[in-house]
Amino acid sequence: MVARLLLRAWPRGPAVGPGPLCRPLSASSGSGEYLHRSIVPTMHYQDSLPRLPIPKLEDTIRRYLRAQKPLLDDGQFRKTEQFCKSFENGIGKELHEQLVAQDKENKHTSYISGPWFDMYLSARDSIVLNFNPFMAFNPDPKSEYNDQLTRATNMTVSAIRFLKTLRAGLLEPEVFHLNPAKSDTDTFKRLIRFVPSSLSWYGAYLVNAYPLDMSQYFRLFNSTRLPKPIRDELFTNEKARHLLVLRKGHFYVFDVLDQDGNIVGASEIQAHLKYILSDSSPAPEFPLAYLTTENRDVWAELRQELSQPAHMDSSVAVQKLNFKLNDALKTGISTAKEKFDATVKTLTVDLIQFQRGGKEFLKKQKLSPDSVAQLAFQMAFLRQYGQTVATYESCSTAAFKHGRTETIRPASIFTKRCSQAFVREPSKHSTGELQQMMTKCSTYHGQLTKEAAMGQGFDRHLFALRYLAAAKGIALPELYLDPAYGQINHNILSTSTLNSPAMNIGGFAPVVPDGFGIGYAVHDNWIGCSISSYPGRNAREFVQCVEKALEDIFDAIEGKCIKT
C-alpha cells in the first residue's frame, strides 16, 4: 500500500508558552538559573500522599461486566458472566487476598507501580511507534523567535532552568486545585510549608487541593531506557552535564552546565548549535539511530557490539561522535532501517479541527466536553464499520503515591444506544430525545472518569491479579482465557487527550494493527484531533466520520434536524 502521511493544515490559535519565555541570548546567570523559587519545597507533599486503593473484587467484576455489555451479544455475555462468577468465588478471591496482603507490606509504593513498570520494560516490540507519542509545539508568539536556531537555543535554556529548579527543590509542587482562590495563594503556601511533610497532604486536602505524585520527575532529564535482553533498564545519570544533539543521522555533544553546575551562557549554547547546523557532512551510510526502532532484544544484542565511541574534536567545545561499526552492526542498522521505513510507509495520519465550538459551548449545555468527543468516536466507528468495539481512554491516578494510570472504558450501553440513534435512525428521534441520550452519555462518562481517577476502575486490578498469578506460578484463570477478555483488551480505538496552550498537536500510532490511534483535545472554542491507522483501517475516512459525528451532535444540541 502506498504510504500516506496526511497532515492537514492546522490553523494556529494564540500560542502561550509553558512559562516565561527566554529572550534570544538572554543571560543565564543569577536569577536566570531558575524558572522560579517556590516557597513550598518541590517534594513537600510526596511522603503524605494517599495510597492507591485496591478496589473490592466484587466492584471490579461489576465494572468489568458493565464494560463488556455493549461489546457482546446475549449468549457471549452470559458465558462471560459465568467466568466472572467462578473467578470471583474461586481463584480470583484468593489472588485478591494475596494482592491486598502484599500491598500492606509495601506501603512505600502502589500495588500497580511495579507490575506496570515491568510490563513496559519487558515489552519487546519497537518503542518508536508502539509506545512513544509525537508532539508539536505552537510557534512562539514573537515571530522573531521562531527561526530554528533561536527556538532551539531558547528551548534548551528553558529546559535546563527547569532541571535546575527541580533539583534545587524550588519547582512548584504539582497540585490539582478545586478551589484555587483558597489553595493557590501565597498565604496558603506560606502556611503549608511549615506543616511536616508527613502531614502536608492533609493540610492541602482541607482547602480542596490535591497534590499529585511527582516520584518520576527525576527521570525527566539525564535518563534513558537501556535495551537489555528480556527486560530493559531505566538509567539516570544525574552527574551528566552535556546535551546530546542529533542532526541528519549524526550525534554531537557539548556541555550546557559548567563544572560548578551553572548554566553556560545562552550565546555560547547558540554558538554551539549554530556550529552543528553548519556541518555539511552527508548523512551516514549506516545511521545508528535506526537501531532504537528495532525489537528490544535485537537492539540489546547489537548494542553490545558498540564497548566505546571515538571522539573527534569538531571545535574546542563541540564533539562529533563517530562510532566504530563492525559488520554485525552495519547489517543490523540496514535491517532496522528497512523494517522501520516499511512500517512508516504503512502508517496514515490525518488531522481535523472542528471549529463550531468547544469546552465553553458544551459546558453551557451541561455536557462533559470529553464525553462529547468520545461519543463522536463511537458514532464514527459505527458509521464506518457498523460496530461498537473496545475503546481505551487513559486516566491519570497521580493523586495517589506512585499512581500510574487507570482505563476509562468510553464504549457503554449509553453511547451504543445514542450512536445507533444518530447513525441508523435519526429520523425516528426528536432533537429533544437525542439531547436526553447525550445527557445520559455525559453523566455516565463523568461517573467512569471519577471512578478511574480515584483508582476505582477494573483494568489495573485485573492486570495486577493476572500478574500475581504468573509470579506465583498459578495457571492462568479461565476469566483471562475468555475470548471476551482478549477482545476488550484488543483496543481498536485507543484514545488519549492532551491539552496545553503550548501544544499544537499530539498523537500516536494505533496500539493494534487493525485499530486507530486517536489523540485529541477539546479547547475552549474548537476540538482538535489526530487519527492514525495502518492498512487494516482507513484514517482518512474515519476523520470524515468523526467530523460528521461532531456536526450531528452540535446540530442536535442546537435543535436542528440531523442530516442523513
C-alpha positions, 0 to 999 in steps of 0.5 A: 500500500502506498504510504500516506502521511496526511497532515492537514493544515492546522490553523494556529490559535494564540500560542502561550508558552509553558512559562516565561519565555527566554529572550534570544541570548538572554543571560543565564546567570543569577536569577536566570538559573531558575524558572522560579523559587517556590516557597513550598519545597518541590517534594513537600507533599510526596511522603503524605500522599494517599495510597492507591486503593485496591478496589473490592473484587466484587466492584471490579467484576461489576465494572468489568461486566458493565464494560463488556455489555455493549461489546457482546451479544446475549449468549457471549455475555452470559458465558462471560458472566459465568467466568466472572462468577467462578473467578470471583468465588474461586481463584480470583478471591484468593489472588485478591487476598494475596494482592491486598496482603502484599500491598500492606507490606509495601506501603512505600509504593502502589500495588500497580507501580511495579507490575506496570513498570515491568510490563513496559520494560519487558515489552519487546516490540519497537518503542518508536511507534508502539509506545512513544507519542509525537508532539508539536509545539505552537510557534512562539508568539514573537515571530522573531523567535521562531527561526530554528536556531533561536527556538532551539537555543531558547528551548534548551535554556528553558529546559535546563532552568527547569532541571535546575529548579527541580533539583534545587527543590524550588519547582512548584509542587504539582497540585490539582486545585478545586478551589484555587482562590483558597489553595493557590495563594501565597498565604496558603503556601506560606502556611503549608510549608511549615506543616511536616511533610508527613502531614502536608497532604492533609493540610492541602486536602482541607482547602480542596487541593490535591497534590499529585505524585511527582516520584518520576520527575527525576527521570525527566532529564539525564535518563534513558531506557537501556535495551537489555535482553528480556527486560530493559533498564531505566538509567539516570545519570544525574552527574551528566552535564552535556546535551546530546544533539542529533542532526541528519543521522549524526550525534554531537555533544557539548556541555550546557552546565559548567563544572560548578553546575551553572548554566553556560551562557545562552550565546555560547549554547547558540554558538554551539548549535549554530556550529552543528547546523553548519556541518555539511557532512552527508548523512551516514551510510549506516545511521545508528539511530535506526537501531532504537526502532528495532525489537528490544532484544535485537537492539540489546544484542547489537548494542553490545557490539558498540564497548566505546565511541571515538571522539573527534574534536569538531571545535574546542567545545563541540564533539562529533561522535563517530562510532566504530561499526563492525559488520554485525552492526552495519547489517543490523542498522540496514535491517532496522532501517528497512523494517522501520521505513516499511512500517512508516510507509504503512502508517496514515495520519490525518488531522481535523479541527472542528471549529463550531465550538468547544469546552465553553459551548458544551459546558453551557449545555451541561455536557462533559466536553470529553464525553462529547468527543468520545461519543463522536468516536463511537458514532464514527466507528459505527458509521464506518464499520457498523460496530461498537468495539473496545475503546481505551481512554487513559486516566491519570491516578497521580493523586495517589503515591506512585499512581500510574494510570487507570482505563476509562472504558468510553464504549457503554450501553449509553453511547451504543444506544445514542450512536445507533440513534444518530447513525441508523435512525435519526429520523425516528428521534426528536432533537429533544430525545437525542439531547436526553441520550447525550445527557445520559452519555455525559453523566455516565462518562463523568461517573467512569472518569471519577471512578478511574481517577480515584483508582476505582476502575477494573483494568489495573486490578485485573492486570495486577491479579493476572500478574500475581498469578504468573509470579506465583506460578498459578495457571492462568484463570479461565476469566483471562482465557475468555475470548471476551477478555482478549477482545476488550483488551484488543483496543481498536480505538485507543484514545488519549487527550492532551491539552496545553496552550503550548501544544499544537498537536499530539498523537500516536500510532494505533496500539493494534494493527487493525485499530486507530490511534486517536489523540485529541483535545477539546479547547475552549472554542474548537476540538482538535484531533489526530487519527492514525491507522495502518492498512487494516483501517482507513484514517482518512475516512474515519476523520470524515466520520468523526467530523460528521459525528461532531456536526450531528451532535452540535446540530442536535444540541442546537435543535436542528434536524440531523442530516442523513 
